[in-house]
């Protein structure tokens, strides 16, 4: 229990540090991802299908269940898009949403 609490506290502190840290060349970053409707990249659903096909050989059912659940959460929160339409800001808000939903810190890995 103490390790779990320490891990959550570490996550909290690192989030505070990252919010306060000035990023070099921040003026060059886009705050809004481009909306390329003609994207040639696969959607998150297509990427999941390929991932399960390539990585799923000889895996237990929990591998498939966990992967599908994670993508279902992503689609519920951000929708299904081509891969280049997700931003780091999306990843951060998605992570925070999962935490509020009650998903453990160990399950929520930094994207």
Buried (B, 14 or more C-beta within 10 A) or exposed (E): EEEEEEEBEEBEEEBEEEEEEEEEEEEEEEEEBEEEEEBEEBBBEEBBEEEBEEEEEEEEEEEEEEBEEBBEBBBEEBEEBBEEBBBEEBBBEBBEBBBEEEBEBEEBEEE
